[in-house]
Amino acid sequence: MNRTEFVVVTVIVLTAAFALGWFVNWLVHRFTRVTQADLGELERMAQALHDAEETRDQAITYIHQREDEVNREISQLQAELAAAMDGLREARHHNEHLQARYEGRDR
């Protein structure tokens, strides 16, 4: 193989490598290309996700507020129940005392 043949073979190999590289690059960009419609869809999905996160945060805040309110009501009701039970206990004791006194008079 003389010098001219070597140069021609080298040019052919480099040209084939360039053409193959260019074709692969075109093929990759063809399959991974993002269109304006895709960008619009991605933007819409991002906005929907953002709205859903805001709604979730608002729901969590509402649940915490409602839970605090219910806990306060439960504490208040428990205090009222304890007061009512004390009053009932005192009334029963007073009733027993009066009943004992009344029965003591009848005899």
TIRO-2110 file (N, C-alpha, C; in Angstrom, 1 decimal):
// TIRO-2110
0.9, -1.2, 0.0, N, 1, A
0.0, 0.0, 0.0, CA, 1, A
0.9, 1.2, 0.0, C, 1, A
0.7, 2.0, -1.0, N, 2, A
1.5, 3.2, -1.1, CA, 2, A
0.9, 4.4, -0.4, C, 2, A
1.5, 5.5, -0.5, N, 3, A
1.0, 6.7, 0.3, CA, 3, A
-0.3, 7.2, -0.2, C, 3, A
-0.6, 7.2, -1.5, N, 4, A
-1.8, 7.7, -2.0, CA, 4, A
-3.0, 6.8, -1.6, C, 4, A
-2.8, 5.5, -1.7, N, 5, A
-3.8, 4.5, -1.3, CA, 5, A
-4.2, 4.7, 0.2, C, 5, A
-3.1, 4.9, 1.0, N, 6, A
-3.3, 5.1, 2.4, CA, 6, A
-4.1, 6.3, 2.7, C, 6, A
-3.8, 7.4, 2.0, N, 7, A
-4.6, 8.7, 2.2, CA, 7, A
-6.0, 8.5, 1.8, C, 7, A
-6.3, 7.8, 0.7, N, 8, A
-7.6, 7.6, 0.2, CA, 8, A
-8.4, 6.7, 1.2, C, 8, A
-7.8, 5.6, 1.7, N, 9, A
-8.5, 4.8, 2.6, CA, 9, A
-8.8, 5.5, 3.9, C, 9, A
-7.8, 6.4, 4.4, N, 10, A
-8.0, 7.2, 5.6, CA, 10, A
-9.1, 8.2, 5.4, C, 10, A
-9.2, 8.8, 4.2, N, 11, A
-10.3, 9.8, 4.0, CA, 11, A
-11.7, 9.0, 3.9, C, 11, A
-11.7, 7.9, 3.3, N, 12, A
-13.0, 7.1, 3.3, CA, 12, A
-13.4, 6.7, 4.7, C, 12, A
-12.5, 6.2, 5.5, N, 13, A
-12.8, 5.8, 6.9, CA, 13, A
-13.3, 6.9, 7.7, C, 13, A
-12.6, 8.1, 7.6, N, 14, A
-13.0, 9.3, 8.4, CA, 14, A
-14.3, 9.8, 7.9, C, 14, A
-14.5, 9.8, 6.6, N, 15, A
-15.8, 10.3, 6.1, CA, 15, A
-16.9, 9.3, 6.5, C, 15, A
-16.7, 8.0, 6.5, N, 16, A
-17.7, 7.1, 7.0, CA, 16, A
-18.0, 7.3, 8.5, C, 16, A
-16.9, 7.5, 9.3, N, 17, A
-17.1, 7.7, 10.7, CA, 17, A
-17.9, 9.0, 11.0, C, 17, A
-17.6, 10.0, 10.2, N, 18, A
-18.3, 11.3, 10.4, CA, 18, A
-19.8, 11.1, 10.0, C, 18, A
-20.0, 10.4, 8.9, N, 19, A
-21.4, 10.2, 8.4, CA, 19, A
-22.2, 9.4, 9.5, C, 19, A
-21.5, 8.4, 10.0, N, 20, A
-22.2, 7.5, 11.0, CA, 20, A
-22.5, 8.3, 12.3, C, 20, A
-21.5, 9.1, 12.7, N, 21, A
-21.7, 10.0, 13.9, CA, 21, A
-22.8, 11.0, 13.7, C, 21, A
-22.8, 11.6, 12.5, N, 22, A
-23.9, 12.6, 12.2, CA, 22, A
-25.2, 11.9, 12.2, C, 22, A
-25.3, 10.7, 11.6, N, 23, A
-26.6, 10.0, 11.6, CA, 23, A
-27.1, 9.6, 13.0, C, 23, A
-26.2, 9.1, 13.8, N, 24, A
-26.5, 8.7, 15.2, CA, 24, A
-27.0, 10.0, 16.0, C, 24, A
-26.3, 11.1, 15.8, N, 25, A
-26.6, 12.4, 16.5, CA, 25, A
-28.0, 12.8, 16.0, C, 25, A
-28.3, 12.7, 14.7, N, 26, A
-29.6, 13.1, 14.2, CA, 26, A
-30.7, 12.2, 14.8, C, 26, A
-30.4, 10.9, 14.8, N, 27, A
-31.4, 9.9, 15.4, CA, 27, A
-31.7, 10.2, 16.8, C, 27, A
-30.6, 10.4, 17.6, N, 28, A
-30.8, 10.7, 19.0, CA, 28, A
-31.7, 12.0, 19.2, C, 28, A
-31.4, 13.0, 18.5, N, 29, A
-32.1, 14.3, 18.6, CA, 29, A
-33.6, 14.1, 18.1, C, 29, A
-33.7, 13.2, 17.2, N, 30, A
-35.1, 13.0, 16.6, CA, 30, A
-36.0, 12.4, 17.7, C, 30, A
-35.4, 11.4, 18.4, N, 31, A
-36.2, 10.7, 19.4, CA, 31, A
-36.3, 11.4, 20.8, C, 31, A
-35.4, 12.3, 21.1, N, 32, A
-35.4, 13.0, 22.4, CA, 32, A
-35.8, 14.5, 22.2, C, 32, A
-36.3, 14.9, 21.1, N, 33, A
-36.7, 16.3, 20.9, CA, 33, A
-37.9, 16.6, 21.7, C, 33, A
-38.0, 17.8, 22.3, N, 34, A
-39.1, 18.3, 23.0, CA, 34, A
-39.8, 19.3, 22.2, C, 34, A
-41.1, 19.1, 21.9, N, 35, A
-41.8, 20.1, 21.1, CA, 35, A
-42.5, 21.1, 22.0, C, 35, A
-43.0, 22.2, 21.4, N, 36, A
-43.7, 23.2, 22.1, CA, 36, A
-45.0, 22.6, 22.8, C, 36, A
-45.6, 21.7, 22.1, N, 37, A
-46.8, 21.1, 22.7, CA, 37, A
-46.4, 20.3, 24.0, C, 37, A
-45.2, 19.7, 23.9, N, 38, A
-44.7, 18.9, 25.1, CA, 38, A
-44.4, 19.9, 26.2, C, 38, A
-43.8, 21.1, 25.9, N, 39, A
-43.4, 22.1, 26.9, CA, 39, A
-44.7, 22.6, 27.5, C, 39, A
-45.7, 22.9, 26.7, N, 40, A
-47.0, 23.4, 27.2, CA, 40, A
-47.6, 22.4, 28.2, C, 40, A
-47.6, 21.1, 27.8, N, 41, A
-48.1, 20.0, 28.7, CA, 41, A
-47.3, 20.0, 30.0, C, 41, A
-46.0, 20.1, 29.9, N, 42, A
-45.2, 20.0, 31.1, CA, 42, A
-45.5, 21.2, 32.0, C, 42, A
-45.7, 22.4, 31.4, N, 43, A
-46.0, 23.6, 32.1, CA, 43, A
-47.4, 23.4, 32.8, C, 43, A
-48.3, 22.9, 32.1, N, 44, A
-49.7, 22.6, 32.7, CA, 44, A
-49.6, 21.6, 33.8, C, 44, A
-48.8, 20.6, 33.7, N, 45, A
-48.7, 19.6, 34.7, CA, 45, A
-48.0, 20.2, 35.9, C, 45, A
-47.0, 21.0, 35.7, N, 46, A
-46.3, 21.7, 36.8, CA, 46, A
-47.2, 22.6, 37.6, C, 46, A
-48.1, 23.4, 36.9, N, 47, A
-49.0, 24.2, 37.5, CA, 47, A
-50.1, 23.4, 38.3, C, 47, A
-50.5, 22.3, 37.7, N, 48, A
-51.5, 21.5, 38.4, CA, 48, A
-50.9, 20.9, 39.7, C, 48, A
-49.6, 20.5, 39.6, N, 49, A
-48.9, 20.0, 40.8, CA, 49, A
-48.8, 21.1, 41.9, C, 49, A
-48.4, 22.3, 41.4, N, 50, A
-48.3, 23.4, 42.4, CA, 50, A
-49.6, 23.7, 43.1, C, 50, A
-50.7, 23.7, 42.3, N, 51, A
-52.0, 23.9, 42.9, CA, 51, A
-52.4, 22.8, 43.8, C, 51, A
-52.1, 21.6, 43.5, N, 52, A
-52.4, 20.4, 44.4, CA, 52, A
-51.6, 20.5, 45.7, C, 52, A
-50.4, 21.0, 45.6, N, 53, A
-49.6, 21.1, 46.8, CA, 53, A
-50.1, 22.2, 47.7, C, 53, A
-50.6, 23.3, 47.1, N, 54, A
-51.2, 24.4, 47.9, CA, 54, A
-52.5, 23.9, 48.5, C, 54, A
-53.3, 23.2, 47.8, N, 55, A
-54.5, 22.7, 48.4, CA, 55, A
-54.2, 21.7, 49.5, C, 55, A
-53.2, 20.9, 49.4, N, 56, A
-52.8, 20.0, 50.4, CA, 56, A
-52.4, 20.7, 51.7, C, 56, A
-51.6, 21.8, 51.5, N, 57, A
-51.1, 22.6, 52.6, CA, 57, A
-52.3, 23.2, 53.3, C, 57, A
-53.2, 23.8, 52.5, N, 58, A
-54.4, 24.4, 53.2, CA, 58, A
-55.2, 23.4, 53.9, C, 58, A
-55.4, 22.2, 53.4, N, 59, A
-56.1, 21.1, 54.1, CA, 59, A
-55.4, 20.7, 55.4, C, 59, A
-54.1, 20.6, 55.3, N, 60, A
-53.4, 20.2, 56.5, CA, 60, A
-53.5, 21.3, 57.6, C, 60, A
-53.5, 22.6, 57.2, N, 61, A
-53.7, 23.7, 58.1, CA, 61, A
-55.1, 23.6, 58.7, C, 61, A
-56.1, 23.4, 57.9, N, 62, A
-57.5, 23.3, 58.4, CA, 62, A
-57.6, 22.2, 59.3, C, 62, A
-57.0, 21.0, 59.0, N, 63, A
-57.2, 19.9, 59.9, CA, 63, A
-56.5, 20.2, 61.3, C, 63, A
-55.4, 20.8, 61.3, N, 64, A
-54.7, 21.1, 62.5, CA, 64, A
-55.6, 22.1, 63.4, C, 64, A
-56.1, 23.1, 62.7, N, 65, A
-57.0, 24.1, 63.4, CA, 65, A
-58.2, 23.4, 63.9, C, 65, A
-58.8, 22.5, 63.2, N, 66, A
-60.0, 21.8, 63.6, CA, 66, A
-59.7, 20.9, 64.7, C, 66, A
-58.6, 20.2, 64.7, N, 67, A
-58.2, 19.3, 65.7, CA, 67, A
-57.9, 20.1, 67.0, C, 67, A
-57.3, 21.2, 67.0, N, 68, A
-57.1, 22.0, 68.2, CA, 68, A
-58.5, 22.5, 68.7, C, 68, A
-59.4, 22.9, 67.9, N, 69, A
-60.7, 23.3, 68.3, CA, 69, A
-61.5, 22.1, 69.0, C, 69, A
-61.4, 21.0, 68.4, N, 70, A
-62.1, 19.8, 69.0, CA, 70, A
-61.4, 19.4, 70.3, C, 70, A
-60.1, 19.5, 70.4, N, 71, A
-59.4, 19.2, 71.7, CA, 71, A
-59.9, 20.2, 72.8, C, 71, A
-60.0, 21.5, 72.4, N, 72, A
-60.5, 22.4, 73.4, CA, 72, A
-61.9, 22.1, 73.8, C, 72, A
-62.8, 21.8, 72.9, N, 73, A
-64.2, 21.4, 73.2, CA, 73, A
-64.2, 20.2, 74.1, C, 73, A
-63.4, 19.2, 73.8, N, 74, A
-63.3, 18.0, 74.6, CA, 74, A
-62.9, 18.3, 76.0, C, 74, A
-61.9, 19.2, 76.2, N, 75, A
-61.4, 19.5, 77.5, CA, 75, A
-62.5, 20.3, 78.3, C, 75, A
-63.2, 21.2, 77.6, N, 76, A
-64.3, 21.9, 78.2, CA, 76, A
-65.4, 20.9, 78.6, C, 76, A
-65.7, 20.0, 77.8, N, 77, A
-66.8, 19.0, 78.1, CA, 77, A
-66.4, 18.1, 79.3, C, 77, A
-65.1, 17.8, 79.3, N, 78, A
-64.7, 16.9, 80.4, CA, 78, A
-64.7, 17.7, 81.7, C, 78, A
-64.4, 19.0, 81.7, N, 79, A
-64.5, 19.8, 82.9, CA, 79, A
-65.9, 19.9, 83.3, C, 79, A
-66.8, 20.2, 82.4, N, 80, A
-68.2, 20.3, 82.7, CA, 80, A
-68.8, 18.9, 83.3, C, 80, A
-68.3, 17.8, 82.7, N, 81, A
-68.8, 16.5, 83.2, CA, 81, A
-68.3, 16.3, 84.6, C, 81, A
-67.0, 16.7, 84.9, N, 82, A
-66.5, 16.5, 86.2, CA, 82, A
-67.3, 17.4, 87.2, C, 82, A
-67.6, 18.6, 86.8, N, 83, A
-68.4, 19.5, 87.7, CA, 83, A
-69.8, 18.9, 87.9, C, 83, A
-70.4, 18.3, 86.9, N, 84, A
-71.7, 17.7, 87.0, CA, 84, A
-71.7, 16.5, 87.9, C, 84, A
-70.6, 15.7, 87.7, N, 85, A
-70.5, 14.5, 88.6, CA, 85, A
-70.3, 14.9, 90.0, C, 85, A
-69.5, 16.0, 90.3, N, 86, A
-69.3, 16.4, 91.7, CA, 86, A
-70.6, 16.9, 92.2, C, 86, A
-71.4, 17.7, 91.4, N, 87, A
-72.7, 18.2, 91.9, CA, 87, A
-73.6, 17.0, 92.2, C, 87, A
-73.6, 16.0, 91.3, N, 88, A
-74.5, 14.9, 91.5, CA, 88, A
-74.1, 14.1, 92.7, C, 88, A
-72.8, 13.9, 93.0, N, 89, A
-72.3, 13.2, 94.1, CA, 89, A
-72.8, 14.0, 95.4, C, 89, A
-72.6, 15.3, 95.4, N, 90, A
-73.0, 16.1, 96.5, CA, 90, A
-74.5, 16.1, 96.7, C, 90, A
-75.3, 16.1, 95.7, N, 91, A
-76.8, 16.0, 95.8, CA, 91, A
-77.2, 14.6, 96.3, C, 91, A
-76.5, 13.6, 95.9, N, 92, A
-76.8, 12.2, 96.5, CA, 92, A
-76.5, 12.2, 98.0, C, 92, A
-75.3, 12.7, 98.3, N, 93, A
-74.9, 12.8, 99.7, CA, 93, A
-76.0, 13.6, 100.5, C, 93, A
-76.4, 14.7, 100.0, N, 94, A
-77.4, 15.5, 100.7, CA, 94, A
-78.7, 14.8, 100.8, C, 94, A
-79.1, 14.1, 99.7, N, 95, A
-80.3, 13.3, 99.7, CA, 95, A
-80.2, 12.2, 100.8, C, 95, A
-79.1, 11.5, 100.8, N, 96, A
-79.0, 10.4, 101.8, CA, 96, A
-79.1, 11.0, 103.3, C, 96, A
-78.4, 12.2, 103.4, N, 97, A
-78.5, 12.8, 104.7, CA, 97, A
-79.9, 13.2, 105.1, C, 97, A
-80.6, 13.8, 104.2, N, 98, A
-82.0, 14.2, 104.4, CA, 98, A
-82.9, 12.9, 104.6, C, 98, A
-82.7, 11.9, 103.9, N, 99, A
-83.4, 10.7, 104.0, CA, 99, A
-83.2, 10.1, 105.4, C, 99, A
-82.0, 10.1, 105.8, N, 100, A
-81.6, 9.5, 107.1, CA, 100, A
-82.3, 10.4, 108.2, C, 100, A
-82.3, 11.7, 108.1, N, 101, A
-83.0, 12.5, 109.0, CA, 101, A
-84.5, 12.3, 109.1, C, 101, A
-85.1, 12.1, 107.9, N, 102, A
-86.5, 11.9, 107.8, CA, 102, A
-86.9, 10.6, 108.4, C, 102, A
-86.1, 9.6, 108.1, N, 103, A
-86.4, 8.3, 108.7, CA, 103, A
-86.2, 8.3, 110.2, C, 103, A
-85.3, 9.1, 110.7, N, 104, A
-85.0, 9.2, 112.1, CA, 104, A
-86.2, 9.9, 112.8, C, 104, A
-86.9, 10.7, 112.2, N, 105, A
-88.1, 11.4, 112.8, CA, 105, A
-89.3, 10.5, 112.9, C, 105, A
-89.5, 9.7, 111.8, N, 106, A
-90.6, 8.8, 111.8, CA, 106, A
-90.6, 7.8, 112.9, C, 106, A
-89.6, 7.5, 113.4, N, 107, A
-89.5, 6.5, 114.5, CA, 107, A
-89.7, 7.0, 115.8, C, 107, A
END
